[in-house]
Amino acid sequence: MEVIEYNPKYKEGALKIYTEVLGIDLETSEKDLEHHSKSETSKVFIAKEDDNILGLVTFYWQKWNMTGHIGVIGVSPSAQGKGVGKALCNKVFQFAKNIKIRKVYVDTSIENINAQIFYIKTGFKFEHIMKDYYKEGEDGVMFSIKI
């Protein structure tokens, strides 16, 4: 397995992660992938084995305070539990360090216990609860890691 910067030749596999793993509709997925792969302040990294896309992560940052944020991270069900998510995060951390980002944030639904456990195991620390962040009655949990 290797983690590389997104290349449009992997669009179909990346969109499959967005739609099937993350549950994001195709139109929104295409816009998000396009935005993060072309913006000056964001990147998309993919984990792949041969030409099979195992997972992806989007990362964006603010220059004014040198902080970054993981937008989405998703791993194919067949690749979960095999270090793919951790490898994607490590790629983000390496990239963030290279561009002098001082802290990386990630959020998830308070209901997504598996994601919370994953982030803590990956080195993130709990920051705070965001009331009604995702929708009315669904709070978000913010985590961060110093780079």
N, C-alpha and C positions, 0 to 999 in steps of 0.2 A: 504494500500500500504506500502511496505517496500523496502528499498534500501540496497542491500547486495553486497558483493564481488562476482564476476562471478564464477560460478561453471559449469563445462562442461555439466552437466545434462540439462542446459538451452541453449545449443549451438544452437539448431534449432530456438528458439525464438530470440536469439541474432542475428543470421544471417539474420533473417527476418527483423529486424530493420536496419541492415546494407544495405541490398539489396533493400527493399521496401521503407524505409523512407529516407535513405541517398543516395540511388541510386548508391551504389558501387557494382561492379560486384562480383559474388560469390567467385571466386578464390582469389581476393584481400581481400575480407571480411574475408575469412577463415584464410589467412596469418596474417592479422592485429589482429584478435581476438586471434589467437595462440600466436603471438609475445607479445601482451600486457598482456595476462593472465599468461605468463611464465617468463617474464623478471624480473630481480631483481630491475629494476627502472621504472616499470610501473604497472598499475592496470586497471582492468575493473570492473565497478560497474553497476549493473542492478537494475531497478525498476520493482517490480513485485507485482501482486495481485494474490494470490493463485499460480498457475503455469503459469499464463499469463504474458509474458514479455511486460511491458509498455514502456520501454526505456532503454538506456544504455549510458555510458560515458566512454571514455578511458582517462587515465591520466598518464603522464610520467614526470620524473623529472631528474635534473642534480644535482649530489652531490657536484660538485666543486663550484657552486654558489648558491645552495639551492633554485632554481627556478623550477617551474613546468609548464606544458602545458596541456591543455585539447586538446586531439587529435580530437576525434569525439564525438558528443552528438546528440542523436536522440530519438524522442518520437513518439510513434504510433499516427497516426492522431486521433484515437478515444480517446486518453488520453491527447491530447494537450489542454492547457488552464486549466488544473486541478492540477497544481503544481508539476507535475512529473519532468520537467526540472529543476525547482528550487531545488527540493529534491535531484536530482542527483548532482547538483553543490554543495549543502550544504554538501553532503557526501564527495565530493572531498575536500572541504575546511576543513572539520573535519579531514580527513586523512592527508592532507597537514600540518595542524597545529601539528598533533601528531608526524610527522617525521621532524618537524622544517623547513618546506619550508617557505620562507619569502614572495614569490610573485608567483601568478599563472597567466599565460597568456592564451589567447584564440584568435583565428583569424577566420575570416569569409570573404566571398566575399563581396566586396563593394556593390554588387547588392542585397545581402540578408539583406534587411532592417528589416525584422521580427527578424532575429537572432541578429542584432545589438541592436534593442530595448530590446529584451530579456536580452542580456548581461548587458546592462545599468541598467535595472530594477533589475537585480540580484546583482548589486553592482560593476560591472566592470567599469573601467574608460578607455576612449579612450587613446591610446598610439600614434599610427602613421599609415599612409597609406604605404602599400608595393606595389610599382609599378610593374605591370605585375606578381604578385605573383602566381596566379593560372594558368594563361596562358597569352599569348600575348594579351594585351588589357583588361585583367580582374585583377584589383587590389584587394589586400587584406586589411582588416582593423584589426589591432591588438589592443586588450584590455588587461587590467591587473587589478588585485585586490591584495592588500596587505593582508597578512594572519596574 
